[in-house]
Amino acid sequence: SCCVGDSTTLHSADIISTVEFNHSGELLATGDKGGRVVIFQQELESKNQPQCRGEYNVYSTFQSHEPEFDYLKSLEIEEKINKIRWLPQKNAAQFLLSTNDKTIKLWKISERDKRPEGYNLKEEDGRYRDPTTVTTLRVPVFQPMDLMVEASPRRVFANAHTYHINSISVNSDCETYLSADDLRINLWNLEITDRSFNIVDIKPVNMEELTEVITAAEFHPNQCNTFVYSSSKGTIRLCDMRASALCDQHSKLFEEPEDPSNRSFFSEIISSISDVKFSHSGRYMMTRDYLSVKIWDLNMESRPVETYQVHEYLRSKLCSLYENDCIFDKFECCWNGNDSVVMTGSYNNFFRMFDRGYRQDVTLEASRESSKPRSVLKPRKVCTGGKRKKDEISVDSLDFNKKILHTAWHPQDNIIAVATTNNLYIFQDKL
Amino acid sequence: MANMYSKGTKRKFFDSVDAAMDNKAVLYSRQRQSLLDMSLIKLQLCHMLVEPNMCRSVLIANTVRHIQEEMTHDGSWQLVTEAFGGSGPSDHLVATEVLCRSSALEQQGGGPKLYSVMGYDGCREEEVVTDEALCSVTFSDGAPALLGTIDHCWDRAELRMVAVEDRVIKDSGSEVESGEGAKTVMGQVFGTFEIKNGAPGSDPALEELFSAVDASYYDLDTMLTSIQSTPKMGPYNLLDSMASSHGPTSNSSCRTDLSELDHIMEIIVGS
């Protein structure tokens, strides 16, 4: 079933710009416009309510990026976190990559719940003892202390991007990762910060011939040599790094022919892909353009295997949406753990889920009014014309300032994180 | 000099259209023009401190290009250029021109201006209309506009609309490098920082000072650990007054290029 409900956790923050579960789902990281990262941790299942999974509470907060000023270009570099990606866990510590427009940082998040006590030469508060007062010797021992979560920057990957970074993706080899900006994609080794390899470069010799930019990029979940990148013209290119050092020649080009009956001056803009995500299996990939979500079989380049309309009722409003710039909003999309359901955001704090197997879809709302804790989310409906039924919302009443751009799905369970402008909603399915 | 907004021109256009399709065509034409205007304004909106969103800029620029292509296809572009009496670009799809606003014309006492704005593929310099007098335009006024990105705003009051003659460059001899000046505009619109043209009549002392500098060094794309770059727009645009130190460009052709750039940016700004 694709309906979620039951438990809601609500956290307020600065404008949230990215949301990401770690590989176990125990941790949920958010980045915001102020350059901060807030990590939530799922509480262990309580004995009182075995039916309910634990809630997510704040685990760690740290300032990842600071605003910078490029004196040579007289421009500010925003501290807004564009993307966070977790590394698979190797030891007790957690690692994540966070990036703003120009710089990627590797953060180590570690716990400290013990401290050594019983030094011979130091008091407990750190002051040195007078050596003459020491009459016996003892071995310092570790004593439990209140849990402290520390975040420390381990690597800073800077100065490799002329344009704004829109994506980062960790390779399945866990040694390398890619970072993509508007025109280039670079390959990094997680250990090496002073050099990266350029693997895609679509910058034209003359910038006035520029008509297409890179909008998103991701590594294949299993094949460490394969990655995809999407463009503002609605194409996805799959590249094999074994083919050549510079992957300007794609291995596959995914593009759906344009529907001539829907052609307008806005056709290209709404075909621009805002997000691309591989399925967990690696067999499919999903793309999000302005009005729809498309599922592609990696073996078929000619057209998607599934297309889901997110908010088709906006097609007749494209001119207004162009005027107020909403047409350029970049919505993300995500898969559930077993690739059976996909989710994406919309306006009016609505978000949509599409069940691929049952061919069902639902519209839900993330708002304080409609989601009291422990209440079941009610499906919403947008009235597209004619008589408006009770509980329906007409297209003209939609609030285009309330947009859900970032959503994330727990890797195993039916727990989702939905970010409205300032709030993070976490919904859990009733077991 | 024909005034493109003269009633005679418009009447001629409508007479040739089937009466039944009149309203529809007019409405579509108006909406298309409105979309074109809106798009050009969007390209001008400034984000003073932060670099503009390149994806958005590219998509808007492509939209403008599509509109211009369609207008060229259905002849409405042709009619406009015919009004100027110059050689129409109808057979050069990508030599796109933007009509200046009527209010701007009123300011300057009329005069047709055709400029290549975008889509410089195969753009030929002879389609750019300019005037000898432009060569005397001083660089400093136009510099912020020229070197700014499309999302940078500039003080419109500073831009001077210079009257042009309805004349094609090719008739006046090859004073201008092919495509070079016009191309630079779009390049700068999208944020390259290659200095191609120096300032006309700049301070000889500054010229000497910067003569040894290799301008290609200011190509942002050659720098990973960049320590030098052309400022896109700032209060102290030292490099504005820098003479070009590379390439064999002569001073006069530089000045003409810059004059054309000046006009092009004025048109982009609109009235």
Contacts between the chains, C-beta under 8 A, distances in Angstrom:
chain1	res1	chain2	res2	distance
A	70	B	229	7.9
A	72	B	226	7.2
A	72	B	227	7.6
A	72	B	228	6.3
A	72	B	229	4.3
A	72	B	230	7.9
A	72	B	231	6.2
A	73	B	51	7.8
A	73	B	229	5.6
A	73	B	230	7.7
A	73	B	231	5.6
A	73	B	232	5.2
A	73	B	234	7.9
A	74	B	231	4.8
A	74	B	232	6.5
A	74	B	233	6.3
A	74	B	234	3.3
A	74	B	235	7.7
A	75	B	49	6.4
A	75	B	50	6.4
A	75	B	51	5.3
A	75	B	232	6.4
A	76	B	49	4.3
A	76	B	50	5.1
A	77	B	50	8.0
A	78	B	50	5.9
A	101	B	51	7.7
A	159	B	224	5.4
A	159	B	225	4.8
A	159	B	226	6.9
A	160	B	224	5.9
A	162	B	220	5.3
A	162	B	221	5.8
A	162	B	223	7.9
A	163	B	54	6.1
A	163	B	191	7.9
A	164	B	51	6.9
A	164	B	53	7.5
A	164	B	54	6.7
A	182	B	54	4.4
A	182	B	55	6.4
A	183	B	54	7.9
A	203	B	221	6.7
A	206	B	120	7.2
A	206	B	183	5.7
A	206	B	186	7.7
A	206	B	187	6.1
A	207	B	186	6.4
A	207	B	187	4.0
A	207	B	188	7.8
A	207	B	189	7.6
A	207	B	190	4.2
A	207	B	191	6.9
A	207	B	192	4.5
A	208	B	118	7.0
A	208	B	119	7.7
A	208	B	120	4.7
A	208	B	183	5.2
A	208	B	185	7.2
A	208	B	186	2.7
A	208	B	187	5.2
A	208	B	189	7.2
A	208	B	190	7.0
A	209	B	120	7.1
A	209	B	121	6.1
A	209	B	186	8.0
A	210	B	58	6.1
A	210	B	186	8.0
A	210	B	190	5.2
A	211	B	58	6.4
A	211	B	61	7.7
A	211	B	62	5.7
A	211	B	65	7.9
A	212	B	58	7.0
A	213	B	54	5.6
A	213	B	55	4.9
A	213	B	58	5.4
A	215	B	55	6.1
A	232	B	55	5.3
A	232	B	58	6.0
A	232	B	59	6.0
A	265	B	32	7.5
A	265	B	35	6.0
A	265	B	63	5.8
A	265	B	66	5.9
A	265	B	67	6.4
A	266	B	63	7.5
A	268	B	59	6.6
A	268	B	62	5.7
A	268	B	63	7.2
A	268	B	66	7.4
A	269	B	59	4.8
A	269	B	63	6.7
A	272	B	55	6.9
A	272	B	59	6.2
A	319	B	31	8.0
A	319	B	35	7.2
A	322	B	35	7.8
A	322	B	38	7.3
A	323	B	38	6.2
A	325	B	42	7.9
A	325	B	56	7.6
A	328	B	53	7.3
A	328	B	55	7.4
A	328	B	56	4.7
A	328	B	59	7.0
